[in-house]
Amino acid sequence: MSFVHILLCVLLISFLDDQAHGQRVVKHESTSCNLYEGSWVPDTSYPLYNASDCPFLEREFNCVNNGRPDKFYLQYRWKPDGCKTPRFDGQEFLTRFKGKKFMFVGDSLSLNQWQSLTCMLHSAVPEAKYTLTRAGGLSTFKFLEYDLKIMYSRNAFLVDIVGGKIGSVLKLDWIEGGKQWLGVDTLIFNTWHWWLHVGRKQPWDLIQEGTVLYKDMNRLVAYRKALSTWSKWVNTHVDPTKTQVFFQGVSPDHSNSSDWEGISGMNCYEETKPVIGSIYPAGDHPAQMVLKDVLRLEAKSVKLLDVTFLSQLRKDAHPSAYGFGGHRNIDCSHWCLAGVPDTWNQLLYASLVE
């Protein structure tokens, strides 16, 4: 059992006492057409684009170019129960949202989705002129003919980390960085993966809430407090008649194969097929449960891209040994492109045009 899996179990037990760990809860509340309930089916018309045709694709996501030998993971389509997702129409997207600004805000999983969308759009109009600029933590992809900007703002926690004499402080009730998010037509937020980092990967020394400093706290508790601060920021600063706000659901990792009843002690390496059907043995992701609760109670104008469950089934679609770190650093967190984030963007597209 991996450290992350153990930590998630401990956090879930301490924060959600009423939930039984390992329960086979996979079916969410049903509606007449829930795009997020279903299964993955083979489809030879996929992928939606070739990574080789996307010249700006980050090396860490380009699994084919990094030597991944199997290709079947590219040819799956998400099939909701009882309804259909519209096939992504890049040309229509560009025309419909001409002159608009989109911004993904979050960690490298937001980068994953941002890169997916820019590749999907570029493949639809390969001759269209574009610019790609990076300034600090902001990357801007602009289709010149359409005056459409697709931006990515790196912000792993959404709330601020402030440096000082006592070290770096994660301020759970403070968002100064939100100034960059203003004036955007569509915002897509994400945060989770960095909340579990410890040791040298932990970017803060102390946690602050109000005037009280903590050396550490239950990470799910801290996560909820930060989401509550973010919700207040959205409610105060965003006019829902002018700006659509989405939250990218928690992207699961596959670092422990016991989550899908695989061989104990293994991870996503050499996985070549998704979990078949509509059941994920490990049950609902604890961070996604917290996120849903906060959105339901505190940020009702925000739409959830509820991609956690459908992504849980895709144990086969991570870079694994074919990411940036190779066999020395198996990547079971990010996603190969083309791949699963393309489906996230298809569902985003479906929500935008409904």
N, C-alpha and C positions, 0 to 999 in steps of 0.2 A: 504494500500500500504506500503510495507516494505521500510526501509531506503535505502537498496541497490538498490531497483528498482527506487526510487526517484532520487538517486544519478546518476544512469545510464542515466536516462532521462535528467537530467540537463547537464551532460557531453556530451551527444549525441547532444543536441540542440546547445550547445556552440561550439562544435568542428566540427560537420557535419551539417552545416546550411542547406545544400541542401537536406537533407534526412527528410522525414516526419515520425515522431514517430508513431509507431503502425501500419505502413503499412504492408499489407499482402504480404510481399516479402519473398518467400521461395524457389522458383525455381532458381537455380543458372545457370550460363552460361552452356548451354548444349553441350556435345560432343557426339561422337558416342557411347562412353561407359564411363559414369561418375559413378564411384563406390559410390559417395557420395550423389547421388540423388536416392530416393526410399522411401520405407516404411518398417515398421516392420511387420512380419507375424508370426503367431504361428508355432512352430516346436517342436514336442515332442522329437526329437533327441538331443535337447539342454537341459541343459548346456553342454559345452565342457569338464567339469570336475566337480567333487564334492569338495566343500570347505573342507569337512572333510578329504579328501585325500591330502590336502596341509598343511603339519605340520608347515610351517613357515609363514602362512598367518597372517597378522596383525589382532588383535581383532576388530579394528574399521571397517574393511571391511567384516567381517564374519557374515553377517546378519542372516543366518540360525542358526548358533551356538548361536547367541545373542537372539534367540527366535522369529524371524519373522515368523508368522504363515502361510502366503500365499506363494506359490511357483511358481505361474503361471508366475511371472515376469522373471523367469529363462528360460522360454521356448519360447523365441522369437528369430527370425533370421532376420538380416538385408538383405533386398531384393532390390538390385539396379534396377533401371528402364532400361531394355534392355540389361543387362549383368549379369554375375554371379561372386560372390566372390569365390575364391578357398577355400574349407574347410581346416582349418589349419592342417598341417601335422607336428607334433612335431618331429618325427623321421627324416624326411627329412630336417627340419630346422637345427637340430643338426649336421647332416652329411654335409649339404651344407656349414655351417658356422663354421666348425671345425677349431679351432685355432684362431678365431676372437674375437674381443672385441666390445661389444655394451654398450652404456652408455645413460641413461635417465638423463637429467639435468633439474631441475625445482623444483616446490613446491610439495605439497602432492598429487596433481593430477598426477604428474610424478611417485610418489611412487605407486599410484593406478595402473598405467599402467605397471610399472616394476613388481609389485607383480602379476598382471594378467599374464604377459608373463612367469615368472618363474613357476607359477602354471601350466600353459598350457604345458610347456616343461616337468616339473616333472611328470605330469600325463601321458605323452606319453612314458616315460621311468622310471617308478617308482622304478626300481631296480638300476638305475644308481647312482653312488656315486657322491656326491656334497659337496661343502663347502659353508658356508655363513659367511662372516666376515663383521664387521662394524668398521670403524676407522674415528672418527670425523663425517663429513657429507657425507662420502662415504661408501656405502654398495656394496659388491661384491658377487655375486652368481656365482659359477664356477662349471661346469660339468667336472669332472676330466678326464673321458675317452675321451671327445671331446675337451678338453683344450679350452672350450668356456666360456667366461666371460660375464655376463649380470650385468651391474653396474647401480647404482643410486646415483647421486650426488645432494644433496639438495642445491638448490640455487633459492630462491623465486623470485628474480628480474633479474637475469642474470648479471646485472651491480652490482658494489660493494657498500656495506655499510661499512663505515670506522668510527671507534670511535675516539674521541678526546676530548679536553677540552670543546669544544662548544656542545658536544653531538654526537649522531650518525648521520652521514651524508650519504644520498643516493646520490651517484655520477653518474649522468646520462651519463657521457661521459668517464667512466673508467671501464675497466674489467681487474682486476689483477687475479681474480679467474679462468680465462680461461686456465691457465697453466695446470690445472688438466684434461682438455678436449683433450689435444694433444695426438697423438699416438693411437687414438681409430678408429676402422673401420667404425662404424655407430654411429652417434650422433642423439639423439631425444630430442629436446629442448621444453620447455614449461614455460610460465609465464603469469599470469594475476590476479589470485584471491587476492593476497596480495596487489595489487595496490589500492584497494578500502578500505583497513583497516584504521580506524581512532582511536583516543583515545589510550587506553592501548594496543590494538592489533597492533598499528602502530609501526613498529620496528625502525623507524628513526625519528629524531627531525627536521632535515633540509634537503633540497634538494639543490644540487650543480650542476651547469653547467658551465664549465670553471672556472672562478674566482668568479662567482656570486652565492650568497647564497639566497635561497628562504625559507620562512616559509612553503609555500605550493604552489601548482599550480594545474591547471586542470589535473586530473589524466590521462585522455586519451592523453593529450599533453605530459605529463611525460612518459607515456607508449610508445608513438611513438618515443620519443627521445632515450629512452633506447633501443628499438628495432633497431633503426638506428645505435647506437653504437655497438650492437651485430652483426648487418649485416656487419659492417666494420671489426669487429674481424674475422668473418667467411671468408670474402673475402681476408683478409690478411694472416690468419694462416692456413687455411684448403685447402689442395690440393684435388679438387673434383675427381681426377682420383684415389685417394687412400682412401678417406673417404666420405661416403654418409652422408648427413645432412638432417634431417627432422625437421619439427616444428609441434608439436602436437597442433592442433587447439584449440581454447578457449573452455574449458569445461564449459557448462552452469550450473547455479544452478536453482533450482525450489522453490524459497522462496516465490513466489507470484503467486497464482493460477489464477489471472487475465491474466497472460501471456498466458495461454492456455484456457482462457474463462471459468475458473472454478469459484467456489464460492469465492466471495470477502473476503479478509482477511485470506485466508487459504494458506497452503503450500503443500509440497510433502507428508505430513503425511497421511497415509491410502490410498494413491494412489496405485492402483493395476493393472492398465492397461496403456499402452502408449497412446499418442495422435494417433488416427487412421488416416491413410492417409498420404499425403505428404504436409501438410500445417501446419505451426506453427504460430498461430495468432499474436504473439508479433513481428514477423518479424526477420530480421537478427540481430545478436548480434553486438553491436557497437564496442567492442574490436576486434572481428573477422574481421570486416571491415577494421580497422586500420592495423591489422596484414597482411591481404591480400595485402593491398596497399604497405606496406613496402617490403614484399617479392617480389612483382611484380617489384618494382622500384629499390630495393637496394640489394636483395639477390637472384638473379635469379637461382643460383645453388642449392638452398634449395627447397626440396619437401614439400608441405603442406599436412599433414594428416588432411583433411578437415572434421573433425568429429563433428563440432559444431551443424549443423542442425540435423543430425541423433540422436545426444545426446539430443537436445532440445525436441525431441518427447518422450523421455523416462522419463517422470515425475514420473514413478512408480518404478524406479530402484535405488533410493538412500537409504542409510542406514536408514534415517528418525529416528525413535525412537529406531532402532536396531543397532546403531553404538556404539561408545565408551561412549558417554554422556547419552545415553538412553533418556527417556522422558524429562529430564531436559535440554537437548541440542539437538533439532531436527536437524539432519544433512541432508540438501538438496543440498550439494555441492559435496561430494564424492560419490562413487558408490559401491554398493554391489559387492562382488566377490563370486562366478562366476557372470558375468554380462556384462554391456556395455563396459568396457575397453577390454574385450576379443575380441569384434568386432573391436575396434581400432587396436588391434594387428593382427587380421586377415587382415585388410586393409594395415597395415605395411608390413606384410608378402607378400601380393599381390604386393606391390610396390617394394619389394626387389627382387622378383623372376621374375618380368616382363621383 
